[in-house]
Each structure stands twice: as C-alpha cells, then as structure tokens.
Amino acid sequence: MGERIKHVRAERRLTLEKLSERVGISRNFLWEIEDGRKVPALRTLCSICRELKVSADYLLGFSSVSCFAENGGQAEDKICEIIDTLDESEKNMLRELLITYKGIVK
C-alpha cells in the first residue's frame, strides 16, 4: 500500500508535507505509511484516497486500476460513512480482517 501511495503522490506532484497536511496527519506518519512501517486507520486511508483521487481497492492492492471511481468518489465517501457508524469492536474486526487478508504485520 505504501508504495502505491508514494507512486500516486509523486504522479500528482504532491510533497509529503502537502499530502500529510491535506489528510491531517504528520509528515513523519505519512512517510512511515509509505515506507510500510505503519498502517493507517481506516478513516485516514479514506482521506488519503480522496486527496489522491484513487480508490481504496487500488491502494490496498485489490485492483490494478489506479483511476478514481467514475462516480466522483461517492463510493469511497459511502464506505467512510459506514465506517463512521461502526462501534470500536466492529472497527477492530474490520481492521483485523484487512490485516489478515493483506498479510500486513502489526
């Protein structure tokens, strides 16, 4: 995921500073995500997708198509809305599912 974020960020000519500012995270945390050292929270991932105009499917490696959804990001916004309605145990379950599916080590 980090490699894809870095690649798209570079394509969009965004610096670490600019993207991290837009997403609302520190430059260092974004660098750690791009380096594969950290995994962003689901809400942060949604924000990164919106700012880079790419789907979460692409960043997570589920799709090789990097272009943003034709619906202008409405699907990604809906996913973020759904995530916001989850309680902490449901968010943890979803996080564990993603980690297990992608083979990400905490």
Backbone torsions as a table, in degrees:
resi	resn	phi	psi	omega
1	MET	NA	-43.8	-178.3
2	GLY	-60.0	-41.1	178.2
3	GLU	-60.5	-41.5	-179.2
4	ARG	-68.4	-41.0	177.5
5	ILE	-60.1	-47.3	-179.1
6	LYS	-60.9	-43.6	-179.2
7	HIS	-62.2	-49.2	-178.3
8	VAL	-67.5	-38.9	178.1
9	ARG	-58.5	-43.7	179.0
10	ALA	-66.0	-41.0	176.9
11	GLU	-59.4	-37.2	-178.9
12	ARG	-84.3	1.1	-179.9
13	ARG	56.4	44.1	176.4
14	LEU	-106.0	135.5	174.9
15	THR	-80.2	164.4	173.4
16	LEU	-55.5	-42.9	-178.0
17	GLU	-61.5	-46.8	-176.3
18	LYS	-66.3	-47.0	-179.7
19	LEU	-65.4	-43.9	-179.2
20	SER	-62.2	-37.7	177.6
21	GLU	-63.4	-45.6	-179.3
22	ARG	-65.2	-34.7	-178.0
23	VAL	-83.4	-24.4	179.7
24	GLY	89.3	31.0	176.3
25	ILE	-127.6	168.0	180.0
26	SER	-75.3	154.5	176.9
27	ARG	-58.3	-41.7	-178.2
28	ASN	-64.4	-41.1	179.5
29	PHE	-64.6	-42.0	177.5
30	LEU	-62.3	-41.5	177.6
31	TRP	-60.6	-41.8	179.5
32	GLU	-65.2	-35.8	175.7
33	ILE	-64.4	-48.5	-179.6
34	GLU	-63.2	-32.0	-179.4
35	ASP	-82.4	-5.4	179.3
36	GLY	82.5	9.8	-179.3
37	ARG	-84.0	-26.5	-177.9
38	LYS	-130.6	155.8	175.6
39	VAL	-116.4	126.4	-178.3
40	PRO	-72.3	154.2	170.9
41	ALA	-62.6	157.5	-177.9
42	LEU	-58.7	-40.8	179.5
43	ARG	-63.0	-40.9	178.6
44	THR	-65.6	-40.6	177.4
45	LEU	-60.1	-42.8	177.6
46	CYS	-60.6	-42.0	179.3
47	SER	-64.5	-41.3	177.9
48	ILE	-61.9	-44.1	178.5
49	CYS	-58.8	-46.1	-179.5
50	ARG	-62.4	-44.9	-177.7
51	GLU	-67.7	-37.2	-179.6
52	LEU	-86.3	-10.4	-178.9
53	LYS	59.3	47.4	175.4
54	VAL	-131.9	160.6	179.2
55	SER	-82.6	155.2	174.7
56	ALA	-64.1	-33.9	177.5
57	ASP	-55.0	-43.3	-179.7
58	TYR	-66.4	-50.0	-177.3
59	LEU	-63.0	-32.7	-179.5
60	LEU	-84.8	-4.2	176.9
61	GLY	87.7	10.9	178.6
62	PHE	-81.4	-17.5	-177.6
63	SER	-139.3	147.9	176.1
64	SER	-95.8	-1.3	179.7
65	VAL	-92.7	119.2	-174.5
66	SER	-91.6	-10.9	-175.4
67	CYS	-67.8	149.3	-179.3
68	PHE	-68.8	150.2	-179.1
69	ALA	-54.2	142.0	-179.0
70	GLU	-62.7	-18.6	-178.5
71	ASN	-83.2	14.3	177.4
72	GLY	73.4	20.6	178.5
73	GLY	91.5	6.2	-178.2
74	GLN	-62.3	-36.4	179.3
75	ALA	-64.3	-43.2	179.1
76	GLU	-65.6	-39.2	177.3
77	ASP	-62.7	-40.5	179.6
78	LYS	-64.3	-41.2	177.9
79	ILE	-60.4	-44.2	178.9
80	CYS	-63.2	-38.9	177.4
81	GLU	-62.5	-42.3	179.2
82	ILE	-64.1	-45.0	179.4
83	ILE	-58.6	-39.6	179.6
84	ASP	-62.4	-26.1	-179.5
85	THR	-83.5	-11.6	-178.4
86	LEU	-74.7	145.8	173.0
87	ASP	-82.4	174.2	-174.7
88	GLU	-59.1	-40.0	-178.9
89	SER	-66.9	-36.8	177.7
90	GLU	-68.8	-39.5	176.7
91	LYS	-63.4	-41.0	178.6
92	ASN	-64.4	-40.4	178.6
93	MET	-63.2	-43.7	178.3
94	LEU	-63.9	-43.2	178.1
95	ARG	-59.7	-45.8	179.3
96	GLU	-63.4	-38.6	177.1
97	LEU	-61.2	-46.6	178.7
98	LEU	-63.8	-43.2	179.8
99	ILE	-62.1	-45.4	179.8
100	THR	-65.1	-44.0	-178.1
101	TYR	-63.2	-41.8	-176.5
102	LYS	-91.3	-3.7	179.0
103	GLY	68.5	30.1	-180.0
104	ILE	-84.1	133.2	177.4
105	VAL	-93.9	133.1	180.0
106	LYS	-66.4	NA	NA
